[in-house]
Amino acid sequence: MTVVGPFGLSVRDQALEADVQAGLAAVEAGLLDATKSDVPFITEAAQHLVLAGGKRFRPLLVMLAAQFGDPYAPGVVPSAVVVELTHLATLYHDDVMDEADVRRGVDSANTRWGNSIAVLTGDFLFARASHTLADLGPEAVRIQSEAFERLVTGQILETAGPQEGRDPVDHYLDVLGGKTGSLVAVSCRFGAMMSGADESVVDILTQYGERLGVAFQLADDVLDIASDSHESGKTPGTDLREGIPTLPVLRLRAAAAAHGRPEDQELVELVDGDLTDDTRHAEVLRRLRAHPALEQARRDTVRYAEEARAMLAPLPDGYAKAALAEMCDAVVHRAG
């Protein structure tokens, strides 16, 4: 048994291990190649997060999904490069929107070079992803463009907030389906599609990826409250400080509205206050970590991960299916 990929995923088959390791190595080389520019400064900025590492969660899913067809098919690695470049580009933009200071354990691009350079570097990565995507054919372009539209729509809806009368939790889960689930779903879809897997398998893996992506983001929500910076690679409570509504906070608000407990109301008032003050921010983090809302968010994470696992049932048994099922466990473990 060898440990590869994000979360210490264990691979119990030498052939699968070799395919995954070779695929991820090729993706890494592809990312470095795709982020090179004739302008050295652009190369430095574009490779800032590539060189910082990361889980390569989406490329790993491409490689595992490709096991249901021909994992050596020529479109597999480039499609993994496309989804990771797209993901990296969104991180540059997210850090500007969130005014984040740290990403993947290093200074965020906006901290190092300013907002304008960070936004433009994200745009550069989108352009390079599109260039690679064009070689994969019009169907791949259509799939990626639809996913990107969903991603941006999710981000806009998160920023705009729920319409009057809409349950904020339901709204937020829909947001995550677009903002995170869409690109994870495409990772699985591209891996299966580019490998020539049966259409039914492509559909199953796409639905698996959608649910796994939501679970992955919910785990991030929990980590934003529960972890320290060493574990998560970014400053704890970043979303909280910026007033971004994550699931633990939404669950807190729902509890305060439903039960009217003074301590819940007081914590909501603290959350709604000025969290740029470090002392206040630390107090809110401490109290949220002890609140049942955090445990409820963990249960929501488990529910989506189990839905993802259930989607795999019709697939033929084998090491690739077992690895995809283990991804569900790994996502839940992050929020544990």
VOBA-1610 file (N, C-alpha, C; in pm, whole numbers, padded with zeros to 5 digits, always signed):
BEGIN
Met+00085-00120+00000Met+00000+00000+00000Met+00088+00124+00000Thr+00063+00216-00092Thr+00140+00339-00103Thr+00047+00459-00086Val+00100+00563-00022Val+00021+00684+00000Val+00053+00785-00108Val-00050+00832-00179Val-00032+00931-00285Val-00139+01037-00275Gly-00114+01150-00341Gly-00219+01250-00358Gly-00258+01319-00230Pro-00370+01393-00233Pro-00413+01469-00119Pro-00465+01380-00007Phe-00455+01430+00114Phe-00512+01365+00233Phe-00446+01231+00264Gly-00332+01197+00199Gly-00272+01067+00225Gly-00355+00953+00170Leu-00410+00969+00051Leu-00490+00863-00011Leu-00404+00738-00030Ser-00452+00624+00018Ser-00375+00500+00006Ser-00415+00426-00122Val-00317+00383-00196Val-00340+00306-00319Val-00286+00165-00298Arg-00371+00065-00319Arg-00339-00073-00285Arg-00302-00157-00407Asp-00282-00096-00519Asp-00251-00170-00641Asp-00134-00100-00711Gln-00032-00175-00745Gln+00088-00114-00802Gln+00062-00049-00938Ala-00022-00112-01019Ala-00050-00056-01151Ala-00125+00077-01138Leu-00225+00081-01049Leu-00298+00205-01026Leu-00206+00312-00968Glu-00123+00272-00874Glu-00028+00367-00816Glu+00062+00427-00923Ala+00114+00341-01011Ala+00204+00389-01117Ala+00132+00486-01210Asp+00008+00453-01247Asp-00069+00541-01335Asp-00094+00677-01270Val-00135+00673-01144Val-00167+00798-01074Val-00042+00884-01056Gln+00066+00820-01011Gln+00190+00896-00989Gln+00242+00956-01119Ala+00240+00877-01224Ala+00289+00927-01354Ala+00198+01039-01404Gly+00068+01021-01388Gly-00025+01123-01432Gly-00007+01254-01357Leu+00007+01246-01225Leu+00023+01368-01146Leu+00157+01436-01175Ala+00261+01358-01200Ala+00390+01417-01238Ala+00378+01490-01371Ala+00306+01431-01465Ala+00287+01496-01595Ala+00203+01622-01581Val+00105+01619-01493Val+00024+01739-01468Val+00111+01849-01410Glu+00198+01814-01316Glu+00286+01914-01254Glu+00374+01980-01360Ala+00429+01899-01448Ala+00511+01955-01556Ala+00426+02043-01648Gly+00302+01998-01674Gly+00213+02077-01759Gly+00175+02209-01696Leu+00158+02211-01565Leu+00126+02336-01496Leu+00242+02435-01505Leu+00363+02385-01487Leu+00480+02474-01495Leu+00496+02528-01637Asp+00473+02442-01735Asp+00484+02486-01875Asp+00376+02588-01909Ala+00254+02564-01861Ala+00142+02652-01895Ala+00151+02787-01826Thr+00231+02797-01720Thr+00240+02923-01646Thr+00367+03000-01680Lys+00439+02956-01783Lys+00557+03031-01827Lys+00517+03142-01923Ser+00586+03251-01911Ser+00563+03365-02000Ser+00697+03418-02048Asp+00695+03490-02159Asp+00816+03557-02205Asp+00855+03670-02111Val+00761+03713-02027Val+00787+03818-01929Val+00816+03752-01794Pro+00940+03760-01745Pro+00976+03688-01622Pro+00886+03720-01502Phe+00844+03844-01489Phe+00759+03880-01375Phe+00624+03806-01381Ile+00569+03792-01503Ile+00442+03720-01517Ile+00461+03573-01480Thr+00573+03515-01522Thr+00602+03377-01484Thr+00608+03363-01333Glu+00677+03456-01268Glu+00689+03450-01122Glu+00552+03457-01055Ala+00469+03551-01099Ala+00337+03568-01038Ala+00247+03449-01069Ala+00252+03399-01193Ala+00165+03289-01234Ala+00203+03158-01167Gln+00333+03141-01137Gln+00378+03017-01074Gln+00379+03025-00922His+00339+03139-00869His+00345+03161-00724His+00270+03052-00648Leu+00146+03025-00688Leu+00067+02924-00618Leu+00097+02783-00667Val+00140+02770-00793Val+00180+02638-00843Val+00295+02584-00758Leu+00395+02669-00735Leu+00513+02626-00660Leu+00486+02613-00511Ala+00378+02677-00464Ala+00342+02664-00323Ala+00287+02525-00292Gly+00260+02448-00395Gly+00210+02311-00374Gly+00059+02307-00379Gly+00000+02236-00285Gly-00145+02217-00289Gly-00177+02070-00302Lys-00302+02039-00284Lys-00344+01899-00278Lys-00354+01834-00415Arg-00370+01915-00521Arg-00394+01861-00656Arg-00513+01765-00652Phe-00613+01805-00576Phe-00735+01726-00557Phe-00803+01698-00690Arg-00820+01801-00772Arg-00890+01785-00899Arg-00812+01702-01000Pro-00681+01725-01018Pro-00606+01635-01108Pro-00608+01489-01063Leu-00603+01466-00932Leu-00610+01329-00883Leu-00742+01263-00922Leu-00851+01339-00913Leu-00980+01284-00953Leu-00983+01254-01103Val-00920+01340-01183Val-00911+01312-01326Val-00841+01177-01349Met-00729+01157-01280Met-00652+01034-01298Met-00731+00910-01254Leu-00802+00921-01143Leu-00879+00806-01095Leu-00998+00777-01186Ala-01065+00882-01232Ala-01179+00861-01322Ala-01134+00801-01455Ala-01012+00834-01498Ala-00960+00782-01624Ala-00935+00632-01618Gln-00930+00576-01497Gln-00907+00432-01483Gln-01024+00349-01536Phe-01138+00412-01559Phe-01254+00340-01611Phe-01254+00335-01763Gly-01148+00387-01823Gly-01125+00376-01966Gly-00978+00352-01989Asp-00918+00426-02081Asp-00775+00416-02108Asp-00705+00531-02036Pro-00636+00505-01923Pro-00574+00615-01848Pro-00459+00682-01921Tyr-00411+00618-02031Tyr-00300+00676-02107Tyr-00349+00755-02228Ala-00480+00770-02243Ala-00535+00845-02357Ala-00478+00987-02356Pro-00455+01044-02475Pro-00381+01171-02482Pro-00450+01290-02418Gly-00582+01286-02401Gly-00649+01403-02345Gly-00656+01406-02193Val-00613+01298-02127Val-00632+01288-01982Val-00549+01393-01908Val-00419+01394-01930Val-00332+01489-01858Val-00365+01635-01891Pro-00381+01670-02021Pro-00416+01810-02049Pro-00546+01854-01983Ser-00645+01766-01973Ser-00771+01804-01910Ser-00750+01828-01761Ala-00660+01752-01700Ala-00628+01775-01559Ala-00557+01908-01540Val-00471+01943-01634Val-00404+02073-01630Val-00507+02186-01640Val-00606+02168-01727Val-00710+02269-01745Val-00786+02294-01616Val-00831+02188-01550Val-00912+02208-01430Val-00829+02267-01317Glu-00701+02228-01307Glu-00618+02284-01200Glu-00582+02429-01227Leu-00554+02463-01353Leu-00529+02604-01387Leu-00652+02690-01356Thr-00770+02639-01389Thr-00893+02712-01361Thr-00909+02731-01211His-00886+02626-01135His-00894+02635-00990His-00795+02736-00935Leu-00670+02730-00981Leu-00568+02824-00934Leu-00607+02968-00966Ala-00662+02989-01084Ala-00704+03124-01123Ala-00810+03179-01027Thr-00904+03092-00989Thr-01009+03138-00896Thr-00950+03172-00760Leu-00842+03105-00721Leu-00780+03135-00591Leu-00722+03276-00590Tyr-00659+03316-00699Tyr-00606+03453-00708Tyr-00720+03554-00690His-00831+03529-00757His-00945+03620-00747His-01010+03614-00610Asp-01024+03493-00555Asp-01085+03478-00422Asp-01007+03554-00317Asp-00874+03547-00324Asp-00793+03613-00223Asp-00807+03765-00228Val-00830+03818-00347Val-00857+03962-00359Val-00992+03995-00296Met-01093+03916-00330Met-01227+03941-00276Met-01231+03926-00125Asp-01156+03828-00073Asp-01157+03800+00071Asp-01053+03882+00147Glu-00967+03954+00074Glu-00856+04028+00135Glu-00770+03935+00220Ala-00747+03815+00167Ala-00670+03715+00241Ala-00521+03749+00239Asp-00452+03714+00347Asp-00309+03741+00358Asp-00224+03619+00324Val-00279+03500+00347Val-00202+03376+00332Val-00280+03278+00246Arg-00207+03207+00160Arg-00267+03101+00078Arg-00163+02991+00065Arg-00200+02870+00103Arg-00112+02754+00093Arg+00019+02776+00168Gly+00008+02846+00281Gly+00124+02864+00367Gly+00221+02971+00321Val+00190+03043+00215Val+00275+03153+00168Val+00190+03280+00157Asp+00257+03394+00142Asp+00183+03518+00121Asp+00094+03504-00002Ser-00030+03551+00010Ser-00118+03552-00107Ser-00062+03648-00211Ala-00102+03629-00335Ala-00051+03713-00443Ala-00089+03860-00422Asn-00210+03885-00370Asn-00251+04022-00348Asn-00171+04088-00236Thr-00129+04010-00137Thr-00043+04064-00032Thr+00095+04098-00087Arg+00145+04012-00174Arg+00281+04029-00225Arg+00291+04136-00333Trp+00192+04140-00424Trp+00203+04230-00539Trp+00088+04330-00552Gly-00014+04316-00470Gly-00129+04405-00480Gly-00245+04342-00555Asn-00361+04402-00537Asn-00483+04345-00595Asn-00482+04340-00747Ser-00435+04445-00809Ser-00439+04451-00956Ser-00358+04338-01019Ile-00237+04316-00970Ile-00154+04209-01024Ile-00218+04073-00997Ala-00277+04056-00879Ala-00340+03928-00846Ala-00456+03899-00940Val-00542+03997-00965Val-00656+03978-01055Val-00608+03948-01196Leu-00511+04024-01245Leu-00462+04005-01381Leu-00390+03870-01396Thr-00322+03826-01292Thr-00257+03695-01297Thr-00362+03585-01304Gly-00470+03599-01227Gly-00581+03504-01240Gly-00634+03501-01382Asp-00649+03617-01444Asp-00696+03624-01583Asp-00597+03555-01677Phe-00469+03573-01651Phe-00365+03508-01733Phe-00380+03356-01725Leu-00406+03304-01605Leu-00422+03159-01589Leu-00547+03109-01660Phe-00656+03186-01655Phe-00776+03149-01730Phe-00745+03141-01879Ala-00667+03236-01929Ala-00632+03237-02071Ala-00551+03113-02107Arg-00455+03079-02023Arg-00373+02962-02051Arg-00455+02832-02043Ala-00549+02827-01950Ala-00638+02710-01943Ala-00719+02697-02072Ser-00768+02809-02123Ser-00846+02808-02246Ser-00762+02762-02364His-00636+02801-02365His-00547+02762-02474His-00529+02610-02475Thr-00507+02552-02358Thr-00494+02406-02349Thr-00625+02337-02383Leu-00734+02393-02336Leu-00866+02335-02358Leu-00901+02327-02506Ala-00858+02427-02582Ala-00893+02432-02725Ala-00846+02309-02800Asp-00737+02247-02753Asp-00685+02128-02820Asp-00764+02002-02787Leu-00857+02012-02689Leu-00933+01894-02646Leu-01065+01880-02719Gly-01098+01975-02805Gly-01218+01963-02887Gly-01335+02046-02839Pro-01431+02070-02928Pro-01543+02159-02895Pro-01631+02109-02781Glu-01647+01977-02766Glu-01729+01925-02656Glu-01665+01957-02521Ala-01534+01943-02513Ala-01463+01978-02389Ala-01475+02127-02360Val-01465+02208-02465Val-01479+02353-02447Val-01618+02387-02393Arg-01720+02322-02448Arg-01858+02348-02403Arg-01876+02307-02258Ile-01827+02189-02222Ile-01840+02140-02085Ile-01771+02233-01986Gln-01649+02272-02020Gln-01574+02360-01930Gln-01639+02497-01919Ser-01691+02550-02030Ser-01752+02682-02025Ser-01879+02681-01942Glu-01957+02572-01952Glu-02077+02561-01870Glu-02042+02551-01721Ala-01937+02475-01692Ala-01894+02463-01552Ala-01843+02597-01500Phe-01770+02669-01584Phe-01718+02798-01541Phe-01830+02898-01519Glu-01932+02893-01603Glu-02049+02978-01582Glu-02114+02947-01448Arg-02128+02817-01417Arg-02186+02779-01289Arg-02098+02826-01173Leu-01968+02815-01190Leu-01876+02858-01086Leu-01892+03007-01055Val-01891+03087-01162Val-01904+03232-01144Val-02042+03268-01091Thr-02146+03200-01140Thr-02281+03225-01090Thr-02289+03197-00940Gly-02227+03088-00898Gly-02225+03056-00757Gly-02156+03163-00675Gln-02046+03214-00728Gln-01974+03321-00657Gln-02058+03447-00648Ile-02127+03480-00756Ile-02212+03600-00756Ile-02328+03583-00658Leu-02391+03465-00660Leu-02503+03441-00569Leu-02458+03444-00423Glu-02337+03395-00397Glu-02285+03403-00261Glu-02268+03548-00218Thr-02216+03630-00310Thr-02195+03771-00279Thr-02327+03845-00262Ala-02425+03812-00347Ala-02554+03881-00343Ala-02639+03837-00224Gly-02624+03711-00182Gly-02703+03660-00071Gly-02836+03604-00117Pro-02908+03534-00028Pro-03035+03471-00066Pro-03145+03573-00090Gln-03237+03539-00179Gln-03354+03623-00200Gln-03443+03617-00077Glu-03526+03719-00063Glu-03614+03726+00054Glu-03703+03602+00059Gly-03711+03541+00178Gly-03792+03422+00197Gly-03720+03292+00170Arg-03600+03298+00112Arg-03523+03175+00084Arg-03444+03134+00208Asp-03447+03007+00239Asp-03367+02955+00351Asp-03219+02979+00321Pro-03149+03053+00407Pro-03007+03082+00379Pro-02920+02958+00365Val-02952+02852+00439Val-02872+02728+00427Val-02895+02664+00291Asp-03019+02656+00246Asp-03047+02599+00114Asp-02980+02681+00005His-02988+02813+00018His-02922+02903-00077His-02772+02873-00082Tyr-02713+02860+00035Tyr-02568+02841+00042Tyr-02526+02707-00020Leu-02603+02603+00006Leu-02569+02473-00053Leu-02581+02477-00205Asp-02677+02552-00256Asp-02685+02573-00402Asp-02564+02648-00453Val-02522+02749-00377Val-02402+02826-00413Val-02282+02733-00426Leu-02266+02645-00329Leu-02150+02555-00331Leu-02155+02457-00447Gly-02276+02415-00486Gly-02288+02329-00603Gly-02227+02395-00725Gly-02246+02526-00738Gly-02187+02598-00850Gly-02042+02633-00827Lys-02014+02692-00711Lys-01882+02749-00687Lys-01773+02643-00676Thr-01805+02529-00618Thr-01705+02424-00597Thr-01742+02294-00666Gly-01868+02252-00653Gly-01909+02125-00709Gly-01891+02117-00859Ser-01912+02228-00929Ser-01908+02225-01075Ser-01771+02184-01128Leu-01664+02240-01073Leu-01531+02211-01125Leu-01482+02073-01082Val-01521+02029-00963Val-01486+01893-00920Val-01561+01791-01007Ala-01687+01821-01038Ala-01764+01734-01127Ala-01699+01724-01265Val-01651+01837-01316Val-01585+01837-01447Val-01455+01758-01442Ser-01385+01763-01330Ser-01262+01684-01316Ser-01291+01536-01338Cys-01394+01487-01270Cys-01432+01346-01287Cys-01483+01320-01428Arg-01561+01414-01480Arg-01617+01397-01615Arg-01508+01393-01720Phe-01412+01485-01711Phe-01304+01486-01809Phe-01221+01359-01802Gly-01189+01313-01680Gly-01109+01193-01668Gly-01176+01075-01735Ala-01305+01057-01708Ala-01378+00946-01768Ala-01395+00966-01918Met-01434+01086-01958Met-01462+01114-02099Met-01337+01103-02184Met-01227+01163-02138Met-01104+01161-02216Met-01045+01021-02227Ser-01079+00935-02129Ser-01027+00797-02132Ser-01112+00706-02219Gly-01226+00759-02268Gly-01314+00679-02351Gly-01407+00587-02274Ala-01432+00617-02146Ala-01522+00535-02066Ala-01665+00543-02121Asp-01747+00444-02089Asp-01887+00443-02131Asp-01958+00568-02081Glu-02058+00613-02157Glu-02131+00734-02121Glu-02198+00721-01984Ser-02246+00600-01951Ser-02309+00580-01820Ser-02208+00600-01708Val-02084+00559-01730Val-01979+00577-01630Val-01944+00725-01617Val-01938+00794-01730Val-01911+00938-01728Val-02017+01011-01644Asp-02142+00972-01665Asp-02251+01036-01590Asp-02242+01008-01441Ile-02215+00884-01404Ile-02204+00847-01263Ile-02091+00925-01196Leu-01977+00930-01261Leu-01862+00998-01202Leu-01883+01149-01194Thr-01956+01205-01289Thr-01988+01347-01283Thr-02074+01378-01161Gln-02175+01295-01137Gln-02262+01316-01021Gln-02187+01293-00890Tyr-02100+01195-00890Tyr-02013+01172-00773Tyr-01930+01298-00744Gly-01868+01353-00848Gly-01783+01469-00831Gly-01857+01590-00779Glu-01980+01609-00828Glu-02061+01723-00781Glu-02081+01716-00630Arg-02117+01599-00580Arg-02143+01584-00437Arg-02014+01589-00356Leu-01910+01527-00409Leu-01781+01531-00339Leu-01729+01674-00329Gly-01750+01753-00435Gly-01705+01891-00434Gly-01773+01973-00326Val-01904+01952-00308Val-01975+02024-00202Val-01923+01980-00066Ala-01904+01849-00048Ala-01850+01800+00079Ala-01712+01859+00106Phe-01630+01870+00003Phe-01496+01926+00016Phe-01502+02071+00064Gln-01593+02150+00007Gln-01605+02290+00047Gln-01662+02302+00188Leu-01757+02215+00222Leu-01812+02217+00358Leu-01703+02183+00459Ala-01615+02091+00423Ala-01502+02061+00511Ala-01412+02183+00527Asp-01393+02259+00419Asp-01318+02384+00428Asp-01384+02483+00523Asp-01517+02489+00517Asp-01592+02576+00608Asp-01564+02540+00754Val-01566+02411+00780Val-01538+02365+00917Val-01395+02398+00955Leu-01301+02375+00863Leu-01160+02402+00890Leu-01135+02551+00915Asp-01209+02638+00847Asp-01191+02781+00866Asp-01216+02821+01011Ile-01304+02748+01076Ile-01333+02774+01217Ile-01245+02688+01308Ala-01228+02561+01275Ala-01174+02465+01371Ala-01023+02448+01367Ser-00958+02484+01256Ser-00816+02452+01241Ser-00727+02568+01280Asp-00597+02538+01290Asp-00499+02646+01298Asp-00433+02661+01161Ser-00352+02764+01146Ser-00296+02794+01014Ser-00201+02683+00967His-00139+02612+01061His-00048+02503+01023His-00123+02392+00951Glu-00245+02363+00997Glu-00324+02257+00937Glu-00380+02297+00802Ser-00434+02419+00791Ser-00510+02457+00673Ser-00430+02531+00568Gly-00313+02586+00607Gly-00233+02663+00512Gly-00282+02804+00490Lys-00388+02843+00559Lys-00432+02982+00551Lys-00475+03028+00690Thr-00492+03156+00705Thr-00522+03213+00835Thr-00659+03166+00884Pro-00667+03110+01006Pro-00797+03066+01057Pro-00895+03183+01066Gly-01021+03153+01035Gly-01124+03255+01047Gly-01118+03362+00940Thr-01051+03333+00827Thr-01044+03432+00719Thr-01184+03465+00666Asp-01263+03362+00637Asp-01399+03385+00589Asp-01482+03457+00695Leu-01462+03418+00819Leu-01535+03480+00930Leu-01502+03628+00939Arg-01375+03662+00930Arg-01332+03802+00942Arg-01389+03888+00830Glu-01400+03827+00712Glu-01448+03903+00597Glu-01600+03903+00584Gly-01669+03839+00679Gly-01815+03839+00675Gly-01873+03745+00571Ile-01792+03649+00524Ile-01841+03552+00426Ile-01924+03447+00499Pro-02047+03425+00456Pro-02134+03333+00529Pro-02099+03187+00501Thr-02031+03121+00593Thr-02002+02980+00580Thr-02105+02900+00660Leu-02105+02769+00640Leu-02212+02688+00698Leu-02218+02693+00851Pro-02106+02687+00924Pro-02119+02697+01070Pro-02189+02825+01116Val-02160+02937+01050Val-02225+03063+01087Val-02373+03060+01050Leu-02405+03004+00934Leu-02546+02994+00895Leu-02623+02902+00989Arg-02560+02795+01033Arg-02624+02707+01131Arg-02641+02777+01265Leu-02546+02859+01303Leu-02559+02939+01425Leu-02678+03034+01415Arg-02689+03105+01303Arg-02800+03199+01284Arg-02935+03126+01289Ala-02941+03008+01227Ala-03065+02931+01228Ala-03101+02889+01370Ala-03001+02848+01448Ala-03027+02809+01587Ala-03075+02928+01669Ala-03014+03043+01647Ala-03053+03163+01722Ala-03196+03204+01689Ala-03233+03191+01559Ala-03369+03228+01518Ala-03471+03128+01569Ala-03434+02999+01574Ala-03530+02895+01611Ala-03551+02886+01761His-03444+02905+01838His-03452+02878+01981His-03445+03003+02068Gly-03389+03110+02015Gly-03385+03237+02088Gly-03303+03233+02215Arg-03203+03145+02221Arg-03119+03140+02341Arg-03032+03266+02348Pro-03025+03330+02463Pro-02947+03455+02474Pro-02802+03437+02432Glu-02742+03323+02466Glu-02600+03304+02431Glu-02581+03294+02279Asp-02682+03236+02209Asp-02675+03231+02064Asp-02691+03371+02004Gln-02786+03446+02056Gln-02807+03583+02008Gln-02682+03667+02029Glu-02620+03649+02145Glu-02499+03726+02175Glu-02386+03691+02079Leu-02373+03561+02047Leu-02267+03519+01955Leu-02295+03571+01814Val-02422+03571+01771Val-02456+03629+01641Val-02418+03775+01636Glu-02444+03849+01743Glu-02408+03991+01747Glu-02257+04009+01737Leu-02183+03920+01802Leu-02037+03927+01791Leu-01991+03900+01648Val-02053+03797+01586Val-02018+03764+01447Val-02048+03882+01354Asp-02156+03952+01381Asp-02196+04065+01296Asp-02118+04192+01325Gly-02037+04190+01430Gly-01961+04309+01467Gly-01832+04321+01389Asp-01745+04407+01435Asp-01618+04436+01369Asp-01516+04328+01404Leu-01495+04236+01313Leu-01402+04126+01340Leu-01262+04155+01287Thr-01238+04279+01248Thr-01100+04318+01218Thr-01020+04333+01347Asp-01093+04346+01460Asp-01028+04350+01591Asp-00984+04209+01629Asp-00855+04188+01650Asp-00801+04053+01673Asp-00858+03988+01798Thr-00878+04066+01903Thr-00929+04010+02027Thr-01072+03961+02009Arg-01154+04042+01943Arg-01292+04004+01918Arg-01299+03882+01825His-01215+03885+01723His-01209+03774+01628His-01173+03643+01698Ala-01074+03647+01786Ala-01033+03528+01860Ala-01145+03479+01951Glu-01218+03569+02012Glu-01329+03531+02100Glu-01440+03461+02021Val-01472+03516+01903Val-01576+03454+01820Val-01532+03314+01776Leu-01406+03300+01734Leu-01355+03168+01695Leu-01366+03070+01811Arg-01326+03113+01929Arg-01330+03024+02046Arg-01472+02977+02074Arg-01568+03067+02068Arg-01705+03032+02100Arg-01770+02949+01990Leu-01737+02978+01865Leu-01792+02898+01755Leu-01739+02755+01760Arg-01613+02739+01799Arg-01555+02605+01807Arg-01627+02518+01910Ala-01687+02581+02010Ala-01759+02507+02115Ala-01909+02499+02089His-01956+02560+01981His-02101+02569+01956His-02150+02447+01876Pro-02272+02399+01904Pro-02327+02285+01827Pro-02337+02312+01676Ala-02338+02438+01634Ala-02345+02469+01491Ala-02227+02411+01415Leu-02111+02407+01479Leu-01993+02351+01412Leu-02010+02201+01391Glu-02064+02132+01490Glu-02088+01989+01477Glu-02195+01961+01371Gln-02297+02048+01363Gln-02399+02032+01260Gln-02337+02046+01121Ala-02245+02141+01105Ala-02176+02158+00977Ala-02094+02033+00944Arg-02034+01972+01045Arg-01962+01846+01021Arg-02056+01737+00972Arg-02175+01731+01032Arg-02272+01628+00990Arg-02317+01653+00846Asp-02333+01779+00809Asp-02368+01812+00670Asp-02258+01765+00575Thr-02133+01783+00616Thr-02020+01738+00534Thr-02027+01588+00513Val-02052+01513+00621Val-02062+01368+00613Val-02175+01326+00519Arg-02287+01398+00527Arg-02403+01362+00444Arg-02369+01373+00295Tyr-02305+01480+00255Tyr-02270+01496+00113Tyr-02164+01395+00072Ala-02070+01365+00160Ala-01968+01266+00127Ala-02030+01127+00111Glu-02128+01096+00194Glu-02194+00966+00181Glu-02281+00959+00055Glu-02340+01070+00017Glu-02414+01074-00110Glu-02319+01049-00227Ala-02199+01107-00219Ala-02100+01085-00325Ala-02063+00937-00331Arg-02038+00878-00215Arg-02002+00737-00211Arg-02112+00650-00271Ala-02237+00680-00239Ala-02350+00601-00289Ala-02359+00605-00441Met-02316+00716-00502Met-02321+00727-00647Met-02231+00624-00715Leu-02127+00577-00643Leu-02031+00485-00703Leu-02082+00343-00715Ala-02194+00312-00649Ala-02241+00174-00638Ala-02250+00100-00772Pro-02301+00162-00879Pro-02314+00086-01006Pro-02182+00058-01076Leu-02074+00122-01036Leu-01946+00103-01105Leu-01887-00034-01072Pro-01810-00090-01164Pro-01747-00220-01136Pro-01648-00209-01020Asp-01647-00310-00934Asp-01555-00310-00822Asp-01412-00315-00872Gly-01324-00253-00797Gly-01183-00252-00834Gly-01110-00148-00752Tyr-00980-00137-00775Tyr-00898-00046-00696Tyr-00934+00101-00720Ala-00970+00135-00844Ala-01006+00274-00873Ala-01133+00315-00799Lys-01232+00227-00801Lys-01356+00254-00729Lys-01329+00266-00579Ala-01245+00177-00526Ala-01211+00183-00384Ala-01141+00314-00349Ala-01053+00361-00438Ala-00983+00487-00413Ala-01080+00605-00414Leu-01176+00603-00505Leu-01276+00711-00509Leu-01362+00709-00383Ala-01395+00589-00335Ala-01471+00579-00210Ala-01389+00631-00093Glu-01258+00603-00096Glu-01172+00651+00012Glu-01162+00804+00011Met-01176+00864-00106Met-01176+01011-00112Met-01289+01067-00027Cys-01402+00998-00023Cys-01515+01044+00059Cys-01475+01041+00207Asp-01407+00934+00248Asp-01360+00926+00386Asp-01258+01036+00417Ala-01170+01062+00320Ala-01066+01161+00341Ala-01124+01301+00359Val-01226+01333+00280Val-01291+01464+00292Val-01354+01480+00430Val-01422+01375+00476Val-01484+01379+00608Val-01378+01392+00716His-01266+01321+00698His-01158+01328+00798His-01105+01470+00813Arg-01099+01543+00704Arg-01051+01683+00711Arg-01137+01765+00806Ala-01267+01734+00810Ala-01359+01812+00893Ala-01377+01751+01032Gly-01304+01642+01060Gly-01326+01566+01182Gly-01269+01629+01305
//
